[in-house]
Amino acid sequence: MTDASTRGRSSRRKGQAGERALANELSDLLGITLKRRVRNHQNESDITGLDGFSVEVKNCATLSIGAWWVQTVAQCKDDEYPVLFYKVPRKGFRAVVSLPVLFGAFGAVADLAYTAEMSLPAFAMLYRETIAK
């Protein structure tokens, strides 16, 4: 029988593994070094090195994109773009960005209806061609 602390450790390890996997995949796609943030504070980006973005990573079989997006926007600083990456089991990562990102404007709306969802390669293209220039 598993107790709550064992389930909690397992969940944290799964989350950390997802953060490392995303950092590695994005590093390869972008040609930059990204790392999982080992942190002690709430409201910090899960990944470091993706300049201009506040990154939230979720690695969970049960999707809760709306709630995750609210969390992503809440932790985002005024001079950063929020981005949520979530891993779909056996399919890889997806990215969710606020529509203002597509127009180069800061700001995010917590309403999921005003977001764009894309593949990891599409996010890398957006970052390279629009944000990183």
Secondary structure as UniProt FT lines:
FT   HELIX           4..30
FT   STRAND          35..36
FT   STRAND          47..48
FT   TURN            51..52
FT   STRAND          53..59
FT   HELIX           65..75
FT   TURN            78..79
FT   STRAND          81..88
FT   TURN            89..91
FT   STRAND          92..98
FT   HELIX           99..102
FT   TURN            103..104
FT   HELIX           112..114
FT   STRAND          115..119
FT   HELIX           120..126
FT   HELIX           127..131
//
